[in-house]
């Protein structure tokens, strides 16, 4: 019996990016639909799949044609006002397209929670999407999963950062709510089995691991597995989900809009009470300790296959190699400007930045920062720079970490900081000119590092735009001078 042809949505996301290689390994023919196909170009499995451009709320006929099973892994949680209404419309559009294309089965990953409970908007929307898909008349397998434990998942990263950064936590009463976490590997195994099963398996299934715990117990288990000292939880009954989400947004890489929806969902018990997905699809789930241990091992080895931040909802980006003291958060300031100067002229300007020329904007702010760094025992601005730059060369209180001629200059800060910082410029040809992208990144060390970033952010809004404009102005001025010089005819001697 031949394997069904499978359409996967959300292949650039956390679950989808892990599901696709497993399907390929099992011999399935896989097609992925993505709004931006280029996001999948670096995936190790890209050459083995077909990728088509498409929007879940738009025309899906090219994606659906010829498919036997369609996997629905998209989620609009936290993406602006009315996100749950958008989810409803997108699910209806997906169901209609699947029905028109003759798709035989839809496999959907939703969330646990009792239908008769007062569910959060997040969980209610998850259940609503399942009902909309089922209304298509197609066989729908809805897998309602608990808290997913895996390196890079939003729930796990939120847990990890909170426990690692904060030895004492002021928590709301929802930390005593029961949940049934499940490892990402078990979720993927259930999905693969559901996709390949014989007809007649439609319906709602509930997926959880072997342990039912409270959120406080899950935090304690994480601390124990990670070898951390005991974490103290101080329960405050008046701490609202909105206030909690802002605290989560400060301490973890999960952006506030997403954190708010996740935190609000924590008031609902999410345990398996109905038909078990792991039993129905012959998956033996692992326990919480093993799931956390595996996730931590993958994190520490830099082997994070996918992350929740791979999707389009990105505010703070975790890096694949996570120091144990920071969890890998990278806070960034990203800016781009187009210039009529050619890429070569732009890069030549970058090669002369710093030292006597300075940093184009906020001259006194740079000097004050350099002086403070010297007082703290750092190099300050006193090192200056050499005439030419090369990888490993010092540049004021930076050091050149990467230099790709004509394309990229990346500096690593050696100033005294509660974390690590980088400043990067990427230059690419665009039309008759160039596009220059400037990225300031900071990886904080614990809570002090996060507070530092917040304290300097107002100055960044003044310094960084001016610096980028200065680089562009210098590049265009240099290009104009060279063009003028080349247009003057040579004079006879």
N, C-alpha and C positions, 0 to 999 in steps of 0.2 A: 504494500500500500504506500503510495507516494505521500510525502509530507505536504501539508497545505501551504499555499503561498500566503505570506503574512505581511500586512501593512502595519508599521509601527509609527505611531505619533510620539512626539516628545523624545526622540532618539538622542537629542543633545542634552537631555535632562538627566537627573540623578538615577532614576530607575531605568529609563529607556536605554541609557548608555551602557548599562550592565546587562540588560535583557538581550539586546541585539547580538553580542558575541556568543551568548549561550544558545540562542536560536540557531545561529550559523553552525556552531559546534554540533548541534543535534541534527543538522542536515536540512533545516528549513530554508526555503527561498524567501529572502527578506527584502522588502522595499520600505524606505523611510520617507516620510514627508516632513519638510522643514521650511519655515519661512525664509531662513537664510541657509541654503545648502552648504555654503562655505564653512559654516561652523563645524561641519562633520569632516572636513578635509583632513584633519590631523588624527582622526580616529584610526586605530590600528586595523579595524575591520572595514574601512571605507571601500576598499577595492572589491570586497566580496558582496557588496549590496548595491541596489539601485536607489538613488536618491532623487526625488522630484520636489520641485518647489511648490509650496502650497500653504495656505492659511486655513486653520481649522474652522474659521468662520466664513471662508470664501469658497471658491470653486474647487471641489475635491474630486471631480470626475477623473482627471488624469491619474490621481493617486489611487483611487479605488478600483479602477478598471482591472479586471483579471485577478483580483485578490479573493482568497477564501476566508481569511480571518483578519479582522481589523482590531488593533490593540489601542485602547484609548488611555493615554498617560499624560494628558495635558491638564493644567490647573492654573487658574487665574488668581489664586489667593493673594490678597494684599496688593493687587495691582490697580489701585485707584478706586474711586467711588463707583458703585454699581457693578463691582466685579462678579458678584454672584448672579446677577441678571445676565451678564455677558456669558458666564459659564452655561446658563440654561440655553441661551440662543446657540452657542457653539455646539452643544451636545445635540440639539435638535437638527442643526445643519449637518452634523456628522452622521446622525442616524438616517436622515433622508438620503444622503449621498450613498451610504452603505446599502440601503435598501434598493436604490435605483441601479446600483452596480452588481447586484446579486450576491453580495457578501453573505456567507453562511453563518458566521458567528462574530460577535463582538466580545472582546475580553476587556474588562474595565477594572482598574484599580481604584477603589474608593477608601472610605474610612469607617472604622468601627463606631458604634453608638446605637442605642436602642431607638427605634422609630417613634416610640411613644414618649420619649424623654424630651425635655425642653433643650434641644440641641443648639450649640453655638452656630453662628452663620457659616463657619467653615464646614462643620460636619453636616449641617442641614443641606448645604449646597452639594456636598459629596453624594448624599443620598438622592437629592433631586436629580443630579446628572444620571445616576443609575436608573431612575424611573423614566427619564426622558429617552435614554437609549433603549430600554426595554419596550417602550411604546412603538418602536419601529416594526415590531413583528418578527425581527431577527432573533435568533437564539443569543441571549446575552448571559455571559458569565461575569457576575459582579463579585470581585474579591474585596471585602472590607477588611483592611489591615489595621493593626494597632500601631503604636509608636514604633517607627522603623529604626533599628539600631545598626549603624554602619558608618564607616569613616566617610565623612562628607555629607551625610543626611542632615537636613535642617534640625530635626529633633535631637539627634545625637550631638551635633555641634553645639547646640544650645545647652544641652546637659553638660557637655565636656568643658566648655568655657566657664560656665557658672561655678562648677565644682573646682576646677583648677585655679581660677583667679581669686575666688572668694573663700577664705577659711571660715568666715562667718557670714551667713545669709539671712536677711530679713525677708521672710516669705509670707505669701498669703495662705489662706487656709486650704487652697486647692492642692497643696503638697500632700494632703492625706487622701486624695482621690485615687481610686484603684485604676490600674491600667495593665495591659498584657502586651509588653513589648515583643517585637519579633525581629530577627536578624534579616538584613537585606538579602543574604544568600538564600534564606528560606522563602522570602517573598518572590524572588526570581524563579526559584524551583517550582513554586506553585503556579506562577504565570506560564512557564514553559509547559507544564503538564496540562493546564487548562487549555492552552492553545492547541496542543496536539491530541486532545481527547476525542473519542468518538462522539457522534451526535447524541443529543439527549441529556447533556450535563448542564443545561441552562439553569440559572437561578442565582440567589444570593448566598455567598459563603463568607464565613468570618475567619480571619487569620490572626493567630497570636502565637507567641512562644510558649514554653512550658511553665513559665512563672507568672503569677499574678501578684503585683506589688503596688505599693503606693509610690507616688513620685519622690517622696522623701526617702523611701527605701531604695529607689533606683539611684538616687544621688549618693547614698551611703555605699551602695554596691560599687558604683563607679570609683569612688574614692579608695575603697579597699583594693579593687583590682589594679588601680593605677599606682598603688603604693603611697597614697597621700595621707597626711595626718587626718584625724577625725574632723569632719566638717560640722559646724554648729548651725542649726536652723532655728531662727527666732520667728515664730508665727505671729503675724499681725492681721487680725480679722478685717481691718478697714483698708488694706492694700488692694486697690482695684486692678483689674486686668490692664487698664490703660496705663496706670502708673507702673505696673510691673513690666509692661512691654517697653517702656522708655528705658528702664533699668537694664532689661535684656539687650536692647539695642546699643547701650553704652558698653556693656561688658562683653558681648558676644558678637560674632560676625553676622548674626541674623538681623536684617534691617527692621526698623520699628513697625512698618505696616505689616510685614509678615509675622513678626513676633507677636503683635497684638492679636492676630487671628489664631495663632497657635496657643497663646496663653489663655484666650477665652475658651478654647476647646478643652483645656485641662480641667474645667469644672465638671465635665461629663465623664462618667465611668466608661471606659472603653475596654471591655473584656468580652471574650468569646462566650456567647450564650446560645447561639443558633447553630446552624449546620457548619461543621468545622471544615475549613478549606484544606488544612494540612492532612486531615484524615481522608477526605474525599479524593485528593489528588496524590495520595501516597507519599507525603513528605514528612520526614521525622524532624520536627523543629528542635533547635538547640535552646539551651537555657540562657538566662540573662547574662550570667557571668561569662560564659563562653562567647556570647555575641559581643559583649564589651571588650573582652580580651582580644578577639579577632580585629575589631575595629581599631583598637589602640595599636596593635601590632602593625596594621596597614598604615596608620598615620605616622608612626615613628619611623617606618621604613621608607616613607615617601611614596607608598604604593597606593595612593588614593585614586582609584580608577575614574570615579565621577564624583561630583559635588553638587549640592543643591544650587550653588552659585553658577554652575554651568548654564543654567537656564537664563532667560532674559532678565529676571528680577535680581539685579546685582547692585548692592550698595557697598558692602565690605567684602573683599575677596580673600578667602583662605588660600594659602599657598600649599603645594603638595608636600613640602618638607616643613613639618611643624615643630618648632622648638617646644620643649616641654613647658617652658615658662610662659609662652604666649598663646599657644594653640594655633599659631599661624595667621592671625588676623593681619591683613594689610589694608590700612586706611589710605585712600588716595585722593589726589587732586589732579584731574585730567582736563587738558585744554588743547584745542587745535586751532590753527590759523592757516589760511591759504595765502600764498604770496606769488607775485609775478616773477620773482627771482627763481632761477633754475636750482635744482637740488644741490648742485656743486657749490653754488654761491652761498646757500643756506648753511651747508655743512662747514664751509670755510669759516663762516662767522662763528659757528659753534666751537670750532677748534681754537678760537682766540678768546673765549669767554673766561671771566675770572681774572685774578691777578690785578695788574694795573688797570685793565679795562673795566673790571668790576662786573656786576650782574644786572646792569641796565635799569633796575628799579629798586626803590627803597634803600638807597645808598647808606643812610644812617642806620637803618634797621639791620643791615648786614654787618655794619661795623659794631653795633651794640651786641649783636649775637656772637660775633667773633670775640669780643672782649669778655663776655660772660663765659664763653667756652674756655678762654685762657684762664680765667679766674677759677674755673672748675677743674683745671688741669688738662684741658684739651689743647689741640694745636692752634685753634683760632684761625685768623686769616693770615697769620704771620709767615706761613710757608710759601705763599704766592704760587707761582707756577713756572715751569720751564717754557722755552720758546715753542717747542713742539710737544704734543701730547701723545702718549702711548699707554697701552694697558699696564696698569700698575703704577703710573706716575701720580704724584700728589698734585692736587689743585685746590689751593686754599685749605679748607677743612674737609675736602672731599678727596677721593682717590678714584682714578679711572678704572672702572670694573670691566667695561666692554666698549670696544670701538670698532665699528664696521664702516670703513671708508665710504663716504657718500650716503650712508643710510642711518647709522645709529651711534649715539654717544650715551653711555650710562655711567653715572657717578655714584659711588657708595660713600656715605657720610662717615667721617671718623671723629666728629665732634662728640662731646659728652651728651648722651641722650638716654632716656629710659626706654630704649628700644633700638631699632635699626632704621636707617633712612636711605632712600635712593632718589636720584633725579635723572630722568631719562628723556632724551629727545629722539624721535623717529622721523625720518625725512623720506618722503616718497614723491615721485613725479606725478603731477596732476595737470593735464592740459599743457599749456605753455609755461607753467610755473611749477610750484611744489606745494605740498601739504606738510606742515610740521606739527607733530603731536608732542606735547610736553606733559610728562607724568611725574608727579611728586608722590612717592610712596613712603609709608611709615609702618613698620611692624612694631607695635607697642610691647613693652615688657610689663605684664600685669596691669593692675588698675592705674598705677601712676602714669604709665605710658599712655593710656587712653585719656586721662585728664590733661596730660601735656598736649596731645593733639588738639583737644578742644580749646585749650588756652591760646594756641598759636594760630588756630584757624582764621580768626579775623585778620591777622597780618598776612596770611597766605592770600586772602582775597584781594589784597592790595599789591603784594609783591609779585605773585606769579603771573597775573595778566600783563602787568607792565614789563616783566622780563621777556615774555613771549613777543609782545609788540616791539620791544627794542631789538630783539634778534631779527625779526622780519624787516624792520626799518633799516638796520645795518646791512642786511643781505641785499635789499633792493637798492640801497645807495651804492654799495660796492659794484653791483651788476650794472648800474647806470654809468658809473665812472669808467668801467671797463668797456662798455659798449661805445661810449663817447670817444675813448682813446683809440679804439679799433677803427672808428669811422673817419679819423683824420688821415688823409693821404700822406705817404712818406715824402719828405722834402729832399730835393737834390742837395748833395754836399757841395 
